[in-house]
Amino acid sequence: MTEVTREAVEQALRGVEDPYLRQDPVSAGCIRDIRIDGDQVAVDVALGYPAGEHREALGEQLRQAAEGVAGVASAAVSVATQIESHAVQPGLKPHEQIKNVIAVASGKGGVGKSTVAANLALALQGDGARVGVLDADIYGPSQPRMLGVRGQPESPDGKHMQPLVGHGIQVMSAGFLVDEETPMIWRGPMVTQALQQLVNETQWEAIDYLVVDLPPGTGDIQLTLAQKVPVSGGVIVTTPQDIALLDARKGLRMFEKVDVSVLGIVENMSTHICSNCGHEEHIFGSGGGEAMARQFGLNLLGSLPLDITIREQADSGSPTVIADPQGRIAADYRDMARNVAAQLSLRECGTGSAFPNISVGGS
């Protein structure tokens, strides 16, 4: 009878690549334990990102790989999620109630960044994470409408604000503090102070990911975020066209200069889907996001379509991930969100998280 060794089991598991980690779980450090009892093997896996139903598919692949080892009669694989707090800019510590801040940025307006941010947050939550959204676009807040949240935050102690909740997500925005049609005619110092107050004076509660919807450009708000807010990773949203890519490169360079780790590129509006016949066409060009990611050694985190339903659903306060969770576009957003969280999970862990890790078991 062939003796089963840990090395043989690990070698077999290395043959299974997680599509979101883009490497096998052994190399990614996700194997927590391998127990061998004669011809029986048990493997415990802890993914560092919320994987939803993907945990079951990955667990089955790993089980089959383990049972392919000579001498193994049967294998059991448990796949859990364990979200850690990751390193932020030098000199800053993570917020005690926020494990990770993910900043969603674009070099220019009109590329659908806010829609991407809203669906990113909802997809992360749908996969099992506790999520918050900070609308950092002081001049043009859009998350209250997109997430269907109305009202003003309460302040139990007169110093701190409680976030409002939309679709189970904690939300804070300057849009809650002023009328929707009132312009924010503020100079830069007032805007940066407002941003710090929204981050630090909001009573966030045990959040795994705070998705920050940044305004377009590379101005005061972005600089304040980089200097004052502990950011675990940035995401650049662009469209395939050359003019958008030029500005997206500026956003990328901005993150690099202020020591914010860039997780990758999201190419929005990569194809247009006709509402009548379903025909797809690359009206803004094709391959731009992929080429940019390749040029800078980054991951292409997702290619999302231009579809009228995305706009209609966001305008109605129920973004695509909520409005049509079983649809093709929602699946694209979930893949994008898993790519974002998985790439963050591979980064260096930080310190300072004040609440315990979420652990969701499965097989």
C-alpha positions in Angstrom: 0.0 0.0 0.0 1.3 3.4 -1.0 2.0 5.7 1.9 0.3 9.1 1.5 2.5 12.1 2.3 1.8 15.7 2.8 4.2 16.6 0.1 2.3 14.5 -2.4 -1.0 16.0 -1.4 0.4 19.6 -1.7 1.8 18.8 -5.1 -1.6 17.7 -6.3 -3.3 20.8 -4.9 -0.8 22.9 -6.8 -2.4 21.7 -10.0 -5.6 23.6 -9.2 -5.5 27.3 -10.0 -7.9 29.7 -8.4 -9.1 32.0 -11.2 -9.3 35.0 -8.8 -6.0 34.5 -7.0 -4.5 33.6 -10.4 -2.4 31.0 -8.7 -2.9 27.7 -6.8 -4.0 27.9 -3.2 -0.7 26.4 -1.9 1.4 29.1 -3.5 -1.1 31.7 -2.3 -0.7 30.5 1.3 -4.4 29.5 1.7 -3.8 25.9 2.9 -4.3 25.9 6.7 -4.1 22.2 7.4 -3.6 18.8 5.7 -4.5 15.8 7.8 -3.7 12.3 6.7 -5.2 9.2 8.3 -4.1 6.1 6.3 -5.8 6.5 3.0 -8.1 9.3 4.2 -7.1 13.0 3.6 -8.7 16.2 5.0 -7.7 19.6 3.7 -8.6 23.0 5.3 -8.5 26.0 3.0 -8.9 29.6 4.1 -9.4 32.1 1.2 -8.5 35.7 2.0 -11.5 37.0 0.1 -15.3 36.5 0.1 -15.8 33.9 -2.6 -19.6 33.2 -2.4 -20.6 30.0 -4.2 -17.1 29.8 -5.8 -16.0 28.2 -2.5 -18.0 25.1 -3.4 -16.6 24.8 -6.9 -13.0 25.3 -5.7 -13.5 22.8 -2.9 -14.7 20.2 -5.4 -11.7 20.7 -7.7 -9.3 20.4 -4.7 -11.1 17.3 -3.5 -10.7 15.6 -6.9 -7.0 16.6 -7.0 -6.3 15.1 -3.6 -8.1 11.9 -4.5 -5.9 11.6 -7.5 -2.9 11.1 -5.3 -1.7 7.5 -5.2 -2.9 5.7 -2.0 -5.7 8.2 -1.3 -9.1 6.5 -1.1 -11.1 9.6 -0.3 -10.6 13.3 0.5 -12.6 16.0 2.3 -11.9 19.6 1.6 -13.3 22.5 3.7 -13.1 26.0 2.1 -13.6 29.0 4.4 -13.2 32.8 4.1 -10.9 34.7 6.4 -10.6 38.4 5.6 -7.6 40.1 7.0 -6.6 43.8 7.4 -3.9 44.7 4.8 -1.1 47.1 4.9 -1.7 50.8 4.2 0.4 53.8 3.4 3.5 54.3 5.6 2.7 56.3 8.8 -1.0 55.5 8.8 -2.8 52.8 10.8 -6.1 51.1 9.7 -9.3 52.4 11.1 -10.3 50.4 14.2 -13.6 49.4 12.6 -12.5 49.1 9.0 -10.3 46.3 7.9 -9.6 47.5 4.4 -10.3 50.7 2.4 -10.6 50.2 -1.3 -10.4 53.5 -3.3 -12.1 53.5 -6.7 -10.7 56.2 -8.9 -10.7 57.4 -12.5 -8.6 60.0 -14.3 -11.7 61.6 -15.9 -15.5 61.7 -15.5 -18.0 59.8 -17.5 -16.4 56.4 -17.3 -19.0 54.9 -15.0 -16.8 54.9 -11.9 -19.6 55.4 -9.4 -21.7 52.6 -10.9 -18.7 50.3 -10.7 -18.1 51.3 -7.1 -21.7 50.6 -6.1 -21.9 47.2 -7.8 -18.4 46.3 -6.4 -19.7 47.0 -2.9 -22.9 45.0 -3.4 -21.1 42.1 -5.0 -18.6 41.9 -2.1 -21.5 41.9 0.3 -23.4 39.3 -1.6 -20.3 37.0 -1.3 -20.4 37.3 2.5 -18.4 40.4 3.4 -19.4 43.3 5.6 -19.2 46.4 3.4 -19.5 50.1 3.6 -19.5 52.8 0.9 -18.0 56.3 1.3 -19.1 58.7 -1.3 -16.1 61.0 -1.5 -17.3 63.1 -4.4 -18.2 66.1 -2.3 -19.2 68.2 -5.3 -21.3 65.6 -7.1 -22.4 62.8 -4.7 -24.3 60.0 -6.5 -24.2 57.0 -4.2 -27.4 58.0 -2.2 -29.4 57.8 -5.4 -27.6 54.7 -6.7 -28.0 52.8 -3.5 -31.6 54.0 -2.9 -30.8 55.7 0.4 -32.6 58.8 1.6 -32.6 60.8 4.9 -30.0 62.4 7.2 -27.6 60.6 9.5 -28.3 60.6 13.2 -25.8 61.8 15.8 -26.3 60.1 19.1 -23.6 62.0 20.9 -23.5 65.2 18.8 -20.0 64.4 17.6 -20.4 61.3 15.4 -22.7 60.3 12.6 -24.3 57.0 12.1 -24.1 55.7 8.5 -27.3 55.1 6.7 -28.0 51.7 5.3 -28.9 50.7 1.7 -29.3 47.1 0.6 -27.5 46.1 3.8 -24.5 48.3 3.1 -23.4 51.1 5.4 -23.3 54.4 3.4 -22.0 57.9 4.1 -22.1 60.7 1.7 -22.2 64.5 1.6 -25.4 64.0 -0.3 -27.1 63.1 3.0 -26.1 66.5 4.5 -27.5 68.8 1.8 -30.4 68.9 -0.5 -29.8 66.8 -3.7 -30.1 69.9 -5.9 -28.0 72.2 -3.7 -24.5 72.9 -5.2 -21.5 72.5 -2.9 -19.7 75.8 -3.6 -16.7 75.1 -1.4 -13.0 75.8 -1.7 -10.4 73.1 -1.5 -9.7 73.3 2.3 -13.4 72.9 3.1 -13.7 69.9 0.8 -10.7 68.1 2.3 -12.0 68.8 5.9 -15.4 67.4 4.9 -13.8 64.3 3.6 -11.9 63.7 6.8 -15.1 64.2 8.8 -17.0 61.7 6.7 -14.3 59.1 7.3 -13.4 59.7 10.9 -16.7 61.0 12.4 -18.8 58.2 11.0 -19.6 55.4 13.3 -18.7 52.6 11.0 -19.4 49.2 12.4 -17.1 46.2 11.8 -16.5 46.6 8.1 -14.3 44.3 6.0 -14.2 46.6 3.0 -15.0 50.3 2.8 -15.4 51.2 -0.9 -14.5 54.8 -1.5 -16.0 56.4 -4.6 -13.5 59.1 -5.4 -14.3 62.1 -7.7 -12.6 62.1 -11.1 -9.2 63.6 -11.4 -6.2 64.0 -9.2 -6.9 67.0 -7.0 -7.4 67.9 -3.3 -9.7 65.1 -2.4 -7.4 62.4 -3.8 -4.4 63.9 -2.1 -6.2 64.1 1.3 -7.3 60.5 1.0 -3.8 59.4 0.3 -2.3 61.5 3.2 -5.0 61.1 5.9 -7.0 57.9 5.1 -5.5 54.5 5.4 -6.0 52.9 2.0 -5.3 49.2 1.5 -5.6 49.3 -2.3 -6.8 51.3 -5.3 -8.8 50.4 -8.4 -8.6 52.4 -11.6 -11.7 52.5 -13.8 -11.4 53.4 -17.4 -13.1 52.9 -20.8 -11.2 51.4 -23.8 -10.9 54.7 -25.7 -7.5 56.4 -25.9 -8.5 59.7 -24.2 -9.9 57.8 -21.1 -6.7 55.7 -20.9 -4.5 58.8 -21.0 -6.3 60.1 -17.9 -6.5 56.7 -16.2 -2.6 56.6 -16.4 -2.6 59.9 -14.4 -4.8 58.3 -11.7 -2.4 55.3 -11.6 0.6 57.6 -11.3 -1.1 59.5 -8.5 -1.6 56.3 -6.5 2.0 55.3 -7.1 3.3 58.7 -5.9 1.4 58.5 -2.6 2.2 54.9 -1.8 -1.2 53.4 -2.4 -1.0 49.9 -3.8 -2.9 49.6 -7.1 -4.9 46.3 -7.3 -5.6 46.6 -11.0 -7.7 48.0 -13.8 -11.4 47.8 -14.5 -12.4 48.4 -18.1 -15.9 49.7 -18.2 -18.1 50.0 -21.3 -15.9 47.5 -23.0 -18.7 46.4 -25.3 -22.2 47.8 -26.1 -25.1 45.4 -25.9 -28.0 46.3 -28.2 -31.3 46.3 -26.2 -33.2 45.1 -29.2 -31.1 42.3 -30.7 -28.4 41.7 -28.2 -25.6 42.4 -30.6 -22.3 43.4 -29.0 -20.1 46.1 -30.5 -16.9 47.7 -29.3 -18.1 51.3 -29.8 -15.3 52.8 -27.6 -12.6 50.6 -29.0 -11.3 47.3 -27.6 -8.4 46.0 -25.5 -7.4 49.4 -24.1 -7.7 48.3 -20.4 -5.9 45.1 -21.0 -3.1 46.9 -22.8 -2.7 49.4 -20.0 -2.7 46.6 -17.4 0.0 44.7 -19.3 2.0 47.9 -19.7 2.1 48.6 -16.0 2.3 45.0 -14.8 -1.2 45.1 -13.3 -4.2 42.8 -13.4 -7.2 43.5 -15.6 -9.9 43.0 -12.9 -12.9 43.1 -15.1 -14.3 44.1 -18.5 -17.9 45.4 -18.1 -20.4 46.1 -20.8 -22.3 49.2 -21.7 -26.0 48.3 -21.3 -29.1 50.5 -20.8 -30.3 48.4 -18.0 -27.2 49.2 -15.9 -28.1 52.9 -16.1 -31.8 52.3 -15.4 -31.1 50.1 -12.4 -28.6 52.5 -10.9 -30.9 55.5 -11.4 -33.7 53.5 -9.7 -31.6 52.8 -6.6 -31.2 49.1 -7.2 -27.9 48.5 -9.1 -27.5 45.5 -11.3 -26.1 43.1 -8.7 -29.4 43.7 -6.7 -31.8 44.2 -9.5 -30.8 41.2 -11.6 -28.6 39.0 -9.4 -28.8 35.9 -11.7 -28.2 37.9 -14.9 -25.0 37.9 -17.0 -24.0 41.5 -16.1 -24.3 40.8 -12.4 -22.1 37.8 -12.9 -19.5 40.1 -14.5 -19.7 42.4 -11.5 -19.2 39.5 -9.1 -16.2 38.3 -11.0 -14.7 41.8 -10.9 -15.4 42.1 -7.2 -13.8 38.7 -6.5 -10.8 39.7 -8.5 -10.4 42.9 -6.5 -10.7 41.2 -3.1 -8.5 38.3 -4.1 -5.7 40.5 -5.4 -5.9 42.5 -2.1 -5.7 39.2 -0.1 -2.3 38.6 -1.6 -0.9 41.8 -0.3 1.0 42.2 2.9 -1.2 42.1 6.0 -1.4 45.1 8.3 -2.2 45.6 12.0 -4.7 47.5 14.0 -8.0 45.7 13.2 -10.1 45.7 16.3 -12.7 43.1 15.5 -12.4 39.4 14.9 -12.0 37.8 11.4 -15.1 36.6 9.6 -14.9 32.9 8.9 -17.4 31.2 6.7 -17.1 27.5 6.3 -18.0 25.4 3.4 -17.0 22.4 1.3 
